[in-house]
Amino acid sequence: MSGHGGYPRDPDVITVYLGQFTWEHANQIAGELERAGIVWWYKEPGAISRIWERDIRLFVDRTCLEEARAISARILATPPRPTP
């Protein structure tokens, strides 16, 4: 996963939950969020919670939530890329 990964450094930015996504979708969404200039971070499942939770949770700047939702919806609606 590229990008921020950790909590936002700007204390004025408050993030909200965008959703839970597969690694592939999370990477695609993260790339689009960065291109749009939207602050984001992610949380991976912990060592024990990986038993029941496999996906990545994404969080975004709350002031950009609607734009981030549109980005994620567009990516989820796109057919998966073929694997080489």
C-alpha positions as CSV (number, residue, x, y, z in Angstrom):
1,M,0.0,0.0,0.0
2,S,1.5,3.3,-1.0
3,G,0.9,6.6,0.6
4,H,0.2,7.8,4.1
5,G,-0.5,4.6,5.9
6,G,-0.2,6.3,9.3
7,Y,-2.4,8.9,11.0
8,P,-2.5,12.4,9.3
9,R,0.2,14.7,10.6
10,D,-1.9,17.8,10.4
11,P,-3.8,18.2,13.8
12,D,-6.6,20.1,12.0
13,V,-7.5,17.1,9.8
14,I,-10.1,14.8,11.2
15,T,-10.6,11.5,9.4
16,V,-13.6,9.3,9.1
17,Y,-14.2,5.7,8.0
18,L,-14.5,5.2,4.2
19,G,-14.9,1.5,4.2
20,Q,-13.3,-1.9,4.2
21,F,-11.7,-3.1,0.9
22,T,-9.5,-5.9,-0.5
23,W,-5.8,-5.1,-0.9
24,E,-6.2,-4.6,-4.6
25,H,-9.1,-2.2,-4.3
26,A,-7.6,-0.4,-1.3
27,N,-4.4,0.3,-3.4
28,Q,-6.4,1.6,-6.3
29,I,-8.5,3.8,-4.1
30,A,-5.5,5.1,-2.3
31,G,-3.8,6.0,-5.5
32,E,-6.9,7.9,-6.7
33,L,-7.2,9.6,-3.3
34,E,-3.6,10.8,-3.5
35,R,-4.2,12.1,-7.1
36,A,-7.2,14.0,-5.8
37,G,-5.2,15.5,-2.9
38,I,-7.3,13.8,-0.2
39,V,-5.7,12.9,3.1
40,W,-6.1,9.2,3.9
41,W,-4.7,6.4,6.0
42,Y,-5.3,2.7,6.4
43,K,-5.5,0.1,9.1
44,E,-4.6,-3.5,8.5
45,P,-6.1,-6.4,10.5
46,G,-4.0,-7.3,13.6
47,A,-2.2,-10.5,14.1
48,I,-5.1,-12.2,15.8
49,S,-8.0,-10.5,14.0
50,R,-6.6,-11.7,10.6
51,I,-8.4,-14.9,11.4
52,W,-11.8,-13.3,10.8
53,E,-10.9,-10.0,9.2
54,R,-8.8,-9.9,6.0
55,D,-9.5,-6.6,4.4
56,I,-8.0,-3.1,4.8
57,R,-10.0,-0.3,6.4
58,L,-9.5,3.1,4.8
59,F,-10.1,6.5,6.5
60,V,-10.2,9.9,4.8
61,D,-10.4,13.6,5.6
62,R,-14.0,14.1,6.7
63,T,-14.3,17.3,4.6
64,C,-13.7,15.1,1.5
65,L,-15.8,12.1,2.4
66,E,-18.3,12.5,-0.5
67,E,-15.6,12.8,-3.1
68,A,-13.8,9.8,-1.6
69,R,-17.0,7.8,-1.7
70,A,-17.4,8.6,-5.4
71,I,-13.8,7.6,-6.0
72,S,-14.2,4.2,-4.2
73,A,-17.6,3.6,-5.9
74,R,-16.1,4.2,-9.3
75,I,-13.2,1.8,-8.6
76,L,-15.5,-0.9,-7.2
77,A,-17.7,-0.7,-10.3
78,T,-14.7,-1.2,-12.6
79,P,-14.0,-4.8,-13.6
80,P,-10.8,-6.2,-12.0
81,R,-7.6,-5.9,-13.9
82,P,-6.2,-9.2,-15.4
83,T,-3.3,-10.6,-13.5
84,P,-0.2,-11.1,-15.6
